[in-house]
Amino acid sequence: MTAEFMTAEPVLRSDAPPANGPDMVDGDDDLYEARLLGFARFAETVPPPGPAMAAATRLSRVCGSRITVGISRDGEGRIAGYGHAFRSACTLSRAAAGVLAAAIVGRRPESVAAALVALDRVLARQGDASALAAAWPDLDVLAPVADMPTRHESVRLPFRAALDALSDPPSNSG
């Protein structure tokens, strides 16, 4: 079986319903805006990792999110296929996974690492949110999480899992 390729564009709706459930607390309206919720919904459409993909699983101790990311690379080391699966995931982890999935195919592994560095800088208030879009398309949708330190791990989770999967040698990832 060949790896499934994640190449679809996200469908982002401006009329997204308000968030509800355990992620939503009073005052989070700015955090859970329509664009972020659109990426969380998009993440649910991404296929699971294929059997020929290098895979890694990460768990957030804070929110209980668990994601398995699978990645395959082409002969030049570029990311050729991507899939993920959640055992459970909060809205923020799903949104971050959607942002990752929407732009990962065709990139080099270094760009995933650079995106996580840029995200970490903004979350630590050491960088400007405008730098996020330069590092990775739509990464700026996660910038409001900087105001919620307990949720930083949630948005880093998919990127960390992707880097773990990418740490396998390309010959082992199909």
GROMACS elastic network, one bead per residue, 0.5 to 0.9 nm:
[ bonds ]
;  ai    aj funct       b0    kb
    1     4     6  0.88826   500
    1    50     6  0.80062   500
    1    51     6  0.73575   500
    1    52     6  0.76039   500
    2    50     6  0.73222   500
    2    51     6  0.78140   500
    2    52     6  0.66784   500
    2   174     6  0.85957   500
    3    49     6  0.76761   500
    3    51     6  0.68856   500
    3    52     6  0.57755   500
    3    53     6  0.65957   500
    3    71     6  0.86715   500
    3    72     6  0.71872   500
    3    80     6  0.87980   500
    3    81     6  0.64311   500
    3    82     6  0.81527   500
    3    83     6  0.88013   500
    3   174     6  0.79442   500
    4    47     6  0.72736   500
    4    48     6  0.83954   500
    4    49     6  0.76072   500
    4    50     6  0.61588   500
    4    81     6  0.62078   500
    4    82     6  0.71870   500
    4    83     6  0.73732   500
    5     8     6  0.88134   500
    5    47     6  0.84289   500
    5    72     6  0.87980   500
    5    80     6  0.68002   500
    5    82     6  0.59607   500
    5    83     6  0.76217   500
    5   105     6  0.78368   500
    6    46     6  0.68725   500
    6    47     6  0.73822   500
    6    80     6  0.83218   500
    6    81     6  0.57900   500
    6    82     6  0.53096   500
    6    83     6  0.66240   500
    6   101     6  0.70166   500
    6   102     6  0.78087   500
    6   104     6  0.82987   500
    6   105     6  0.66953   500
    7    81     6  0.82147   500
    7    82     6  0.85666   500
    7   101     6  0.82625   500
    7   102     6  0.71976   500
    7   103     6  0.80461   500
    7   104     6  0.86126   500
    7   105     6  0.66055   500
    8    11     6  0.89793   500
    8    46     6  0.85345   500
    8   101     6  0.88274   500
    8   102     6  0.69782   500
    9    42     6  0.87525   500
    9   102     6  0.60995   500
    9   103     6  0.84976   500
   10    38     6  0.77523   500
   10    39     6  0.69095   500
   10    41     6  0.88199   500
   10    42     6  0.56520   500
   10    43     6  0.85233   500
   10    98     6  0.78630   500
   10    99     6  0.86815   500
   10   101     6  0.89630   500
   10   102     6  0.63108   500
   11    38     6  0.68992   500
   11    39     6  0.79689   500
   11    41     6  0.85310   500
   11    42     6  0.66198   500
   12    15     6  0.89740   500
   12    16     6  0.83651   500
   12    34     6  0.79382   500
   12    35     6  0.63151   500
   12    36     6  0.87591   500
   12    37     6  0.82721   500
   12    39     6  0.68827   500
   12    41     6  0.85301   500
   12    42     6  0.78122   500
   13    16     6  0.56856   500
   13    34     6  0.69181   500
   13    35     6  0.71572   500
   13    37     6  0.87155   500
   13    38     6  0.61600   500
   14    34     6  0.57028   500
   14    35     6  0.69212   500
   14    38     6  0.81913   500
   15    34     6  0.69384   500
   16    19     6  0.85696   500
   16    33     6  0.83654   500
   16    34     6  0.52882   500
   16    35     6  0.81206   500
   16    37     6  0.69763   500
   16    38     6  0.70402   500
   17    20     6  0.88940   500
   17    34     6  0.76211   500
   17    37     6  0.84419   500
   18    29     6  0.82173   500
   18    32     6  0.76814   500
   18    33     6  0.78851   500
   18    34     6  0.77655   500
   18    37     6  0.84511   500
   19    23     6  0.79421   500
   19    24     6  0.64356   500
   19    29     6  0.83644   500
   19    32     6  0.64748   500
   19    33     6  0.83432   500
   19    34     6  0.88945   500
   19    37     6  0.74684   500
   19    91     6  0.84995   500
   20    23     6  0.70083   500
   20    24     6  0.55990   500
   20    25     6  0.86969   500
   21    24     6  0.58772   500
   21    25     6  0.87697   500
   22    25     6  0.76591   500
   22    90     6  0.80495   500
   23    28     6  0.89311   500
   23    63     6  0.88428   500
   23    90     6  0.64361   500
   23    91     6  0.65361   500
   23    92     6  0.80418   500
   24    27     6  0.85462   500
   24    28     6  0.63607   500
   24    29     6  0.82013   500
   24    32     6  0.78570   500
   24    91     6  0.89913   500
   25    28     6  0.57667   500
   25    29     6  0.84798   500
   26    29     6  0.76310   500
   27    30     6  0.74822   500
   27    31     6  0.84367   500
   28    31     6  0.51080   500
   28    32     6  0.62067   500
   28    33     6  0.87570   500
   29    32     6  0.53647   500
   29    33     6  0.63731   500
   30    33     6  0.55697   500
   30   144     6  0.75007   500
   31    36     6  0.78340   500
   31   141     6  0.88470   500
   31   142     6  0.82245   500
   31   143     6  0.87330   500
   31   144     6  0.56133   500
   31   145     6  0.67559   500
   32    35     6  0.81554   500
   32    36     6  0.61045   500
   32    37     6  0.63497   500
   32    91     6  0.84477   500
   32    92     6  0.84317   500
   32   144     6  0.89750   500
   33    36     6  0.55640   500
   33    37     6  0.63187   500
   33    38     6  0.86967   500
   33   141     6  0.88311   500
   34    37     6  0.50559   500
   34    38     6  0.60081   500
   34    39     6  0.87686   500
   35    39     6  0.65062   500
   35    40     6  0.87886   500
   35   141     6  0.70309   500
   36    39     6  0.52788   500
   36    40     6  0.64034   500
   36    41     6  0.88243   500
   36    91     6  0.86231   500
   36    92     6  0.79876   500
   36    95     6  0.58838   500
   36    96     6  0.84621   500
   36    99     6  0.89027   500
   36   141     6  0.59186   500
   36   142     6  0.73828   500
   37    41     6  0.62254   500
   37    42     6  0.85289   500
   37    91     6  0.74157   500
   37    92     6  0.85488   500
   37    94     6  0.88004   500
   37    95     6  0.66053   500
   38    41     6  0.51427   500
   38    42     6  0.60952   500
   38    43     6  0.86615   500
   38    95     6  0.75662   500
   38    98     6  0.84774   500
   39    43     6  0.61404   500
   39    44     6  0.88623   500
   39    94     6  0.73265   500
   39    96     6  0.74110   500
   39    97     6  0.78570   500
   39    99     6  0.61792   500
   39   102     6  0.86309   500
   39   141     6  0.89617   500
   40    43     6  0.52302   500
   40    44     6  0.69595   500
   40    91     6  0.60221   500
   40    92     6  0.72501   500
   40    93     6  0.78036   500
   40    96     6  0.73677   500
   40    97     6  0.74677   500
   40    98     6  0.58426   500
   40    99     6  0.84194   500
   41    44     6  0.53981   500
   41    45     6  0.72867   500
   41    91     6  0.88210   500
   41    94     6  0.76129   500
   41    95     6  0.74726   500
   41    98     6  0.77189   500
   42    45     6  0.54020   500
   42    46     6  0.70789   500
   42    94     6  0.84489   500
   42    95     6  0.79100   500
   42    97     6  0.88523   500
   42    98     6  0.56868   500
   42    99     6  0.86777   500
   42   101     6  0.88237   500
   42   102     6  0.84856   500
   43    46     6  0.54771   500
   43    47     6  0.89348   500
   43    84     6  0.83636   500
   43    94     6  0.58168   500
   43    95     6  0.66883   500
   43    96     6  0.83758   500
   43    97     6  0.59547   500
   43    99     6  0.80227   500
   43   100     6  0.89711   500
   43   101     6  0.72887   500
   43   102     6  0.86344   500
   44    47     6  0.81990   500
   44    85     6  0.85221   500
   44    86     6  0.87768   500
   44    94     6  0.76585   500
   44    98     6  0.80219   500
   45    98     6  0.89879   500
   46    82     6  0.84172   500
   46    83     6  0.61498   500
   46    84     6  0.66087   500
   46    85     6  0.80998   500
   46    98     6  0.80764   500
   46   101     6  0.74427   500
   47    50     6  0.82632   500
   47    82     6  0.80734   500
   47    83     6  0.51935   500
   47    84     6  0.63749   500
   47    85     6  0.75003   500
   48    68     6  0.82942   500
   48    69     6  0.79057   500
   48    70     6  0.75665   500
   48    82     6  0.82426   500
   48    85     6  0.50656   500
   48    86     6  0.87569   500
   49    52     6  0.82644   500
   49    53     6  0.63869   500
   49    54     6  0.83955   500
   49    55     6  0.71882   500
   49    68     6  0.76854   500
   49    69     6  0.63878   500
   49    71     6  0.72142   500
   49    81     6  0.87551   500
   49    82     6  0.66976   500
   49    84     6  0.53702   500
   49    85     6  0.70490   500
   50    53     6  0.54907   500
   50    54     6  0.87013   500
   50    55     6  0.88950   500
   50    70     6  0.68975   500
   50    71     6  0.83561   500
   50    72     6  0.87552   500
   50    81     6  0.87778   500
   50    82     6  0.83246   500
   50    83     6  0.70076   500
   51    54     6  0.81896   500
   51    55     6  0.89257   500
   51    70     6  0.86398   500
   51   174     6  0.89189   500
   52    70     6  0.86979   500
   52    71     6  0.85595   500
   52    72     6  0.71279   500
   52   172     6  0.83218   500
   52   173     6  0.60389   500
   52   174     6  0.51043   500
   53    69     6  0.89133   500
   53    70     6  0.52081   500
   53    71     6  0.50135   500
   53    73     6  0.83685   500
   53    81     6  0.78155   500
   53    82     6  0.79715   500
   53    83     6  0.85105   500
   53   165     6  0.85232   500
   53   172     6  0.80240   500
   53   174     6  0.60039   500
   54    69     6  0.82097   500
   54    70     6  0.53791   500
   54    71     6  0.53607   500
   54    72     6  0.62823   500
   54   165     6  0.54079   500
   54   166     6  0.71609   500
   54   167     6  0.87775   500
   54   168     6  0.65680   500
   54   169     6  0.87339   500
   54   170     6  0.84120   500
   54   172     6  0.67233   500
   54   174     6  0.76449   500
   55    68     6  0.66677   500
   55    69     6  0.54237   500
   55    71     6  0.64209   500
   55    72     6  0.89297   500
   55    84     6  0.88635   500
   55   161     6  0.81856   500
   55   162     6  0.80135   500
   55   164     6  0.77743   500
   55   166     6  0.81696   500
   55   168     6  0.85385   500
   55   173     6  0.82895   500
   56    67     6  0.82792   500
   56    68     6  0.55104   500
   56    69     6  0.55283   500
   56    70     6  0.66583   500
   56   161     6  0.56021   500
   56   162     6  0.70944   500
   56   163     6  0.84944   500
   56   164     6  0.57629   500
   56   166     6  0.86507   500
   57    66     6  0.70208   500
   57    67     6  0.55564   500
   57    69     6  0.63657   500
   57    70     6  0.89143   500
   57   158     6  0.89647   500
   57   161     6  0.58359   500
   57   162     6  0.87474   500
   57   164     6  0.80869   500
   57   165     6  0.83151   500
   58    65     6  0.82182   500
   58    66     6  0.57186   500
   58    67     6  0.55947   500
   58    68     6  0.65300   500
   58    69     6  0.84962   500
   58   157     6  0.64898   500
   58   158     6  0.76459   500
   58   160     6  0.74085   500
   58   161     6  0.55150   500
   58   164     6  0.87147   500
   59    62     6  0.88665   500
   59    63     6  0.87796   500
   59    64     6  0.65034   500
   59    65     6  0.57074   500
   59    67     6  0.66606   500
   59    68     6  0.89409   500
   59   157     6  0.73314   500
   59   161     6  0.89734   500
   60    63     6  0.58153   500
   60    64     6  0.51290   500
   60    65     6  0.52280   500
   60    66     6  0.64401   500
   60    67     6  0.89332   500
   60    89     6  0.89959   500
   60   153     6  0.64889   500
   60   154     6  0.63152   500
   60   157     6  0.68760   500
   61    64     6  0.55735   500
   61    65     6  0.77884   500
   61   153     6  0.83233   500
   61   154     6  0.89812   500
   62    65     6  0.80559   500
   62   150     6  0.70985   500
   62   151     6  0.73672   500
   62   153     6  0.73024   500
   62   154     6  0.75239   500
   63    89     6  0.77309   500
   63    90     6  0.67241   500
   63   150     6  0.88957   500
   63   151     6  0.77617   500
   63   153     6  0.85691   500
   63   154     6  0.69247   500
   64    88     6  0.70672   500
   64    89     6  0.68762   500
   64    90     6  0.77742   500
   64   154     6  0.88054   500
   65    86     6  0.75048   500
   65    87     6  0.72896   500
   65    88     6  0.51820   500
   65    90     6  0.59462   500
   65    93     6  0.68742   500
   65    94     6  0.88176   500
   65   154     6  0.72070   500
   65   157     6  0.82548   500
   66    85     6  0.84065   500
   66    86     6  0.56987   500
   66    87     6  0.54420   500
   66    88     6  0.56280   500
   66    89     6  0.60073   500
   66    93     6  0.87364   500
   66   157     6  0.82625   500
   67    84     6  0.67771   500
   67    85     6  0.56880   500
   67    87     6  0.64619   500
   67    88     6  0.75790   500
   67    89     6  0.73501   500
   67    93     6  0.84787   500
   67    94     6  0.89522   500
   67    97     6  0.87159   500
   67   157     6  0.75665   500
   67   158     6  0.67181   500
   67   161     6  0.73482   500
   68    83     6  0.83445   500
   68    84     6  0.54284   500
   68    85     6  0.52314   500
   68    86     6  0.64363   500
   68    87     6  0.82201   500
   68   158     6  0.81668   500
   68   161     6  0.68717   500
   68   162     6  0.85585   500
   69    82     6  0.73897   500
   69    83     6  0.59060   500
   69    85     6  0.66906   500
   69    86     6  0.89263   500
   69   158     6  0.72780   500
   69   161     6  0.59152   500
   69   162     6  0.57882   500
   69   164     6  0.87042   500
   69   165     6  0.68359   500
   70    81     6  0.79416   500
   70    82     6  0.56450   500
   70    83     6  0.51129   500
   70    84     6  0.59777   500
   70    85     6  0.86984   500
   70   161     6  0.86736   500
   70   162     6  0.73034   500
   70   165     6  0.64396   500
   70   166     6  0.87612   500
   70   173     6  0.87885   500
   71    79     6  0.67918   500
   71    80     6  0.74666   500
   71    81     6  0.55047   500
   71    83     6  0.66434   500
   71    84     6  0.87710   500
   71   162     6  0.73499   500
   71   165     6  0.64432   500
   71   166     6  0.69665   500
   71   173     6  0.69660   500
   71   174     6  0.88339   500
   72    77     6  0.89383   500
   72    78     6  0.84632   500
   72    79     6  0.59427   500
   72    80     6  0.54923   500
   72    82     6  0.65844   500
   72   165     6  0.89992   500
   72   166     6  0.84822   500
   72   170     6  0.76432   500
   72   172     6  0.87981   500
   72   173     6  0.50948   500
   72   174     6  0.57203   500
   73    76     6  0.76219   500
   73    77     6  0.53500   500
   73    78     6  0.52831   500
   73    81     6  0.66728   500
   73   106     6  0.88680   500
   73   108     6  0.89462   500
   73   166     6  0.88423   500
   73   170     6  0.62003   500
   73   171     6  0.85029   500
   73   173     6  0.65479   500
   73   174     6  0.67357   500
   74    77     6  0.53544   500
   74    78     6  0.55148   500
   74    79     6  0.64291   500
   74    80     6  0.55221   500
   74    81     6  0.86150   500
   74   106     6  0.89782   500
   74   170     6  0.80117   500
   74   174     6  0.79468   500
   75    78     6  0.74911   500
   75   170     6  0.80862   500
   75   171     6  0.87156   500
   76    79     6  0.89354   500
   76   108     6  0.89937   500
   77    80     6  0.84730   500
   77   107     6  0.88724   500
   77   108     6  0.66556   500
   77   109     6  0.77853   500
   77   170     6  0.65181   500
   78   105     6  0.77567   500
   78   106     6  0.56524   500
   78   107     6  0.54487   500
   78   109     6  0.69667   500
   79    82     6  0.75381   500
   79   104     6  0.68362   500
   79   105     6  0.51875   500
   79   106     6  0.51982   500
   79   107     6  0.55002   500
   79   108     6  0.60563   500
   79   109     6  0.70841   500
   79   166     6  0.89192   500
   80   104     6  0.85292   500
   80   105     6  0.54100   500
   80   106     6  0.58998   500
   80   107     6  0.81631   500
   81   104     6  0.83735   500
   81   105     6  0.60384   500
   81   106     6  0.84116   500
   82   101     6  0.70035   500
   82   104     6  0.74010   500
   82   105     6  0.68150   500
   83   101     6  0.76784   500
   84    97     6  0.80665   500
   84   101     6  0.84308   500
   84   158     6  0.87611   500
   85    88     6  0.89054   500
   86    89     6  0.60776   500
   86    94     6  0.83741   500
   89    92     6  0.79867   500
   89    93     6  0.59586   500
   89    94     6  0.62182   500
   89   154     6  0.86671   500
   90    93     6  0.54147   500
   90    94     6  0.62881   500
   90    95     6  0.86435   500
   90   154     6  0.76268   500
   91    94     6  0.50915   500
   91    95     6  0.60207   500
   91    96     6  0.86042   500
   91   154     6  0.88786   500
   92    95     6  0.50312   500
   92    96     6  0.61549   500
   92    97     6  0.85179   500
   92   142     6  0.81224   500
   92   145     6  0.85419   500
   92   151     6  0.78601   500
   92   154     6  0.61027   500
   92   155     6  0.57901   500
   93    96     6  0.51549   500
   93    97     6  0.61230   500
   93    98     6  0.85905   500
   93   153     6  0.85846   500
   93   155     6  0.50378   500
   93   156     6  0.77156   500
   93   157     6  0.66263   500
   93   158     6  0.69172   500
   94    97     6  0.50016   500
   94    98     6  0.61416   500
   94    99     6  0.87081   500
   94   154     6  0.87651   500
   94   155     6  0.81903   500
   94   158     6  0.83010   500
   95    99     6  0.62912   500
   95   100     6  0.86279   500
   95   141     6  0.86771   500
   95   142     6  0.80894   500
   95   155     6  0.76935   500
   96    99     6  0.50918   500
   96   100     6  0.61900   500
   96   101     6  0.85881   500
   96   139     6  0.79224   500
   96   141     6  0.86681   500
   96   142     6  0.71404   500
   96   154     6  0.81200   500
   96   155     6  0.52607   500
   96   156     6  0.74035   500
   96   157     6  0.79465   500
   96   158     6  0.65018   500
   96   159     6  0.79188   500
   97   100     6  0.50014   500
   97   101     6  0.59954   500
   97   102     6  0.85224   500
   97   155     6  0.79722   500
   97   157     6  0.81717   500
   97   158     6  0.52798   500
   97   159     6  0.75726   500
   98   101     6  0.50631   500
   98   102     6  0.60208   500
   98   103     6  0.89231   500
   99   102     6  0.53789   500
   99   103     6  0.69601   500
   99   104     6  0.86997   500
   99   136     6  0.84678   500
   99   137     6  0.75074   500
   99   138     6  0.62973   500
   99   139     6  0.64010   500
   99   141     6  0.84104   500
   99   142     6  0.89417   500
  100   103     6  0.59298   500
  100   104     6  0.59076   500
  100   112     6  0.83907   500
  100   136     6  0.82544   500
  100   137     6  0.86600   500
  100   138     6  0.89101   500
  100   139     6  0.81723   500
  100   158     6  0.73174   500
  100   159     6  0.70330   500
  100   162     6  0.88124   500
  101   104     6  0.55169   500
  101   105     6  0.76677   500
  102   105     6  0.79248   500
  102   137     6  0.83121   500
  102   138     6  0.88889   500
  103   106     6  0.79668   500
  103   107     6  0.78396   500
  103   136     6  0.75533   500
  103   137     6  0.67185   500
  103   138     6  0.88550   500
  104   107     6  0.56681   500
  104   108     6  0.83927   500
  104   109     6  0.89889   500
  104   111     6  0.87444   500
  104   112     6  0.77063   500
  104   136     6  0.89272   500
  105   108     6  0.86391   500
  107   110     6  0.82177   500
  107   111     6  0.65801   500
  107   112     6  0.79338   500
  108   111     6  0.56534   500
  108   112     6  0.73546   500
  109   112     6  0.53731   500
  109   113     6  0.67071   500
  109   114     6  0.88516   500
  109   162     6  0.88677   500
  109   163     6  0.75043   500
  109   166     6  0.66466   500
  109   167     6  0.89547   500
  110   113     6  0.50880   500
  110   114     6  0.61196   500
  110   115     6  0.86034   500
  111   115     6  0.60583   500
  111   116     6  0.86471   500
  111   135     6  0.74518   500
  111   136     6  0.77962   500
  112   115     6  0.51059   500
  112   116     6  0.64185   500
  112   117     6  0.87670   500
  112   135     6  0.87307   500
  112   136     6  0.81062   500
  112   159     6  0.68832   500
  112   160     6  0.89565   500
  112   162     6  0.76490   500
  112   163     6  0.69868   500
  113   116     6  0.52157   500
  113   117     6  0.62999   500
  113   118     6  0.87321   500
  113   159     6  0.78298   500
  113   160     6  0.85121   500
  113   163     6  0.68470   500
  114   117     6  0.50408   500
  114   118     6  0.61723   500
  114   119     6  0.85563   500
  114   135     6  0.65195   500
  114   136     6  0.83870   500
  115   118     6  0.51295   500
  115   119     6  0.61080   500
  115   120     6  0.85497   500
  115   132     6  0.73093   500
  115   134     6  0.88700   500
  115   135     6  0.51512   500
  115   136     6  0.57264   500
  115   139     6  0.78991   500
  115   159     6  0.80802   500
  116   120     6  0.59988   500
  116   121     6  0.85513   500
  116   135     6  0.86977   500
  116   156     6  0.70109   500
  116   159     6  0.63409   500
  116   160     6  0.77125   500
  117   120     6  0.50806   500
  117   121     6  0.62240   500
  117   122     6  0.87797   500
  117   135     6  0.89065   500
  118   121     6  0.51661   500
  118   122     6  0.64072   500
  118   123     6  0.86754   500
  118   127     6  0.75345   500
  118   128     6  0.89988   500
  118   129     6  0.87270   500
  118   131     6  0.69546   500
  118   132     6  0.59473   500
  118   135     6  0.65618   500
  118   136     6  0.87845   500
  119   122     6  0.52488   500
  119   123     6  0.61028   500
  119   124     6  0.85582   500
  119   127     6  0.86396   500
  119   129     6  0.84231   500
  119   131     6  0.88211   500
  119   132     6  0.65163   500
  119   135     6  0.86333   500
  119   139     6  0.75770   500
  119   140     6  0.84638   500
  119   142     6  0.80848   500
  119   143     6  0.77232   500
  119   155     6  0.88162   500
  119   156     6  0.78047   500
  120   123     6  0.50633   500
  120   124     6  0.60646   500
  120   125     6  0.84831   500
  120   126     6  0.84226   500
  120   127     6  0.86683   500
  120   152     6  0.83465   500
  120   156     6  0.79520   500
  121   124     6  0.51441   500
  121   125     6  0.61127   500
  121   127     6  0.51237   500
  121   128     6  0.80670   500
  122   126     6  0.57144   500
  122   128     6  0.60007   500
  122   129     6  0.60333   500
  122   131     6  0.83974   500
  122   132     6  0.78254   500
  122   143     6  0.67009   500
  122   146     6  0.67274   500
  123   126     6  0.75953   500
  123   127     6  0.81144   500
  123   142     6  0.89195   500
  123   143     6  0.69456   500
  123   144     6  0.84670   500
  123   145     6  0.68923   500
  123   147     6  0.78435   500
  123   148     6  0.87313   500
  123   149     6  0.76773   500
  123   152     6  0.68124   500
  124   127     6  0.77072   500
  124   146     6  0.68495   500
  124   149     6  0.85023   500
  125   128     6  0.74795   500
  125   146     6  0.70412   500
  127   130     6  0.85177   500
  127   131     6  0.72273   500
  127   132     6  0.88332   500
  128   131     6  0.56825   500
  128   132     6  0.75957   500
  129   132     6  0.53718   500
  129   133     6  0.76489   500
  129   139     6  0.87190   500
  129   140     6  0.59463   500
  129   142     6  0.89392   500
  129   143     6  0.60036   500
  129   144     6  0.89815   500
  130   133     6  0.59022   500
  130   134     6  0.71920   500
  130   140     6  0.69384   500
  131   134     6  0.52323   500
  131   135     6  0.63696   500
  131   136     6  0.88731   500
  131   140     6  0.80823   500
  132   135     6  0.50927   500
  132   136     6  0.61898   500
  132   137     6  0.77207   500
  132   138     6  0.76452   500
  132   139     6  0.53784   500
  132   140     6  0.51772   500
  132   141     6  0.88406   500
  132   142     6  0.88943   500
  132   143     6  0.80668   500
  133   136     6  0.52469   500
  133   137     6  0.51099   500
  133   138     6  0.57083   500
  133   139     6  0.56010   500
  133   140     6  0.56298   500
  133   141     6  0.89072   500
  134   137     6  0.69666   500
  134   139     6  0.86452   500
  135   139     6  0.76455   500
  136   139     6  0.55474   500
  136   140     6  0.83840   500
  137   140     6  0.78356   500
  138   141     6  0.57970   500
  138   142     6  0.82201   500
  139   142     6  0.58677   500
  139   143     6  0.75385   500
  140   143     6  0.51933   500
  140   144     6  0.83314   500
  141   144     6  0.73041   500
  141   145     6  0.89341   500
  142   145     6  0.58003   500
  142   146     6  0.80699   500
  142   155     6  0.72915   500
  143   146     6  0.58462   500
  143   147     6  0.84506   500
  144   147     6  0.60136   500
  144   148     6  0.78586   500
  145   148     6  0.52188   500
  145   149     6  0.72686   500
  145   150     6  0.89865   500
  145   151     6  0.66587   500
  145   152     6  0.65214   500
  145   155     6  0.80022   500
  146   149     6  0.62450   500
  146   151     6  0.83160   500
  146   152     6  0.70505   500
  147   151     6  0.89008   500
  148   151     6  0.55932   500
  148   152     6  0.69547   500
  149   152     6  0.53763   500
  149   153     6  0.82573   500
  150   153     6  0.71816   500
  150   154     6  0.83643   500
  151   154     6  0.52248   500
  151   155     6  0.69830   500
  152   155     6  0.56176   500
  152   156     6  0.63754   500
  152   157     6  0.87353   500
  153   156     6  0.50979   500
  153   157     6  0.59963   500
  154   157     6  0.54000   500
  154   158     6  0.81709   500
  155   158     6  0.69638   500
  155   159     6  0.79615   500
  156   159     6  0.55326   500
  156   160     6  0.61114   500
  156   161     6  0.87000   500
  157   160     6  0.51860   500
  157   161     6  0.61785   500
  157   162     6  0.86395   500
  158   161     6  0.50777   500
  158   162     6  0.61252   500
  158   163     6  0.86542   500
  159   162     6  0.50257   500
  159   163     6  0.62273   500
  159   164     6  0.86206   500
  160   163     6  0.51075   500
  160   164     6  0.62043   500
  160   165     6  0.86991   500
  161   164     6  0.50019   500
  161   165     6  0.62492   500
  161   166     6  0.85761   500
  162   165     6  0.50810   500
  162   166     6  0.61005   500
  162   167     6  0.86451   500
  163   167     6  0.61697   500
  164   167     6  0.51723   500
  164   168     6  0.74975   500
  165   168     6  0.59569   500
  165   173     6  0.86932   500
  166   169     6  0.73849   500
  166   170     6  0.78035   500
  166   173     6  0.85419   500
  167   170     6  0.85196   500
  168   171     6  0.82148   500
  168   172     6  0.65184   500
  168   173     6  0.70779   500
  169   172     6  0.55864   500
  169   173     6  0.70359   500
  170   173     6  0.52760   500
  170   174     6  0.71817   500
  171   174     6  0.62602   500
